[in-house]
Amino acid sequence: MNRTEFIFATAIILFVAFALGWFANWLVHRFTRVSQSDVGELDRMTQELHEAEETRDQAITYLQQREAELTNQLNQTEAELAATMEGLREARQEAEHMRAYIERQSAG
């Protein structure tokens, strides 16, 4: 094999390697290419996710407000209950004093 044949053989081998590399690259891009419909679907899913997150945030805010309202109402009810119980206790004591007074007046 002389020098010219060696150069041609090397050039052919390099060209074949280049062609195989280009074809492999084309195949990879062909199978991994994202279609326009896929991009549209991803955009739609992104929008739906964003809307779902906003709805979730609104629900959390509503629940926090409702919890605060119910906690306030519970505290007011407990305060009213405590006041009622105190009033009942005082009324029982007063009734007991009145019974004792009436019994003393009846006996004496």
C-alpha positions in Angstrom: 0.0 0.0 0.0 1.6 3.2 -1.1 1.1 6.7 0.4 -1.8 7.7 -1.9 -3.8 4.6 -1.3 -3.2 5.0 2.5 -4.6 8.6 2.3 -7.6 7.5 0.3 -8.3 4.6 2.7 -8.0 6.9 5.7 -10.3 9.5 4.0 -12.9 6.8 3.3 -12.7 5.5 6.8 -13.1 9.0 8.3 -16.0 9.8 5.9 -17.8 6.5 6.9 -17.2 7.4 10.6 -18.6 10.9 10.0 -21.6 9.5 8.1 -22.3 6.9 10.9 -22.0 9.7 13.6 -24.3 12.0 11.7 -26.8 9.2 11.2 -26.7 8.2 14.9 -27.2 11.9 15.9 -30.1 12.1 13.5 -31.7 9.0 15.0 -31.2 10.3 18.6 -32.8 13.6 17.8 -35.6 11.9 15.8 -36.6 9.7 18.8 -36.1 12.4 21.5 -37.7 15.3 19.6 -40.6 16.9 21.5 -43.6 17.5 19.2 -45.6 20.7 19.2 -48.6 18.9 20.7 -46.4 17.7 23.6 -45.3 21.2 24.2 -48.9 22.4 24.1 -49.9 19.7 26.5 -47.0 20.6 28.9 -48.1 24.3 28.8 -51.7 23.3 29.5 -50.6 21.1 32.4 -48.4 23.9 33.7 -51.4 26.3 33.7 -53.7 23.7 35.4 -51.0 23.2 38.1 -50.7 26.9 38.6 -54.5 27.2 39.0 -54.6 24.2 41.3 -51.9 25.8 43.5 -53.9 29.1 43.6 -57.1 27.2 44.6 -55.1 25.4 47.3 -53.7 28.6 48.6 -57.2 30.2 48.7 -58.6 27.1 50.5 -55.8 27.3 53.1 -56.5 31.0 53.6 -60.2 30.3 54.0 -59.6 27.4 56.4 -57.3 29.6 58.5 -59.9 32.4 58.7 -62.6 29.9 59.5 -60.5 28.3 62.2 -59.8 31.8 63.7 -63.5 32.6 63.7 -64.4 29.2 65.3 -61.7 29.6 67.9 -63.0 33.1 68.7 -66.6 31.8 69.0 -65.4 28.9 71.2 -63.6 31.3 73.5 -66.7 33.5 73.7 -68.9 30.5 74.4 -66.5 29.3 77.1 -66.5 32.7 78.7 -70.3 32.8 78.7 -70.4 29.3 80.2 -68.0 30.4 82.9 -70.1 33.5 83.7 -73.3 31.4 83.7 -71.8 28.8 86.0 -70.6 31.6 88.3 -74.1 33.1 88.3 -75.7 29.7 89.0 -73.3 29.1 91.8 -74.2 32.5 93.3 -77.9 31.8 92.9 -77.6 28.5 94.6 -75.7 30.1 97.5 -78.4 32.8 97.7 -81.2 30.2 97.7 -79.4 28.2 100.4 -79.1 31.4 102.5 -82.8 32.1 101.9 -83.8 28.6 103.0 -81.7 28.9 106.1 -83.3 32.2 106.8 -86.8 30.9 106.3 -86.1 27.9 108.4 -84.8 30.1 111.2 -87.8 32.4 110.9 -90.2 29.3 111.0 -88.4 27.8 113.9 -88.0 30.9 115.9 
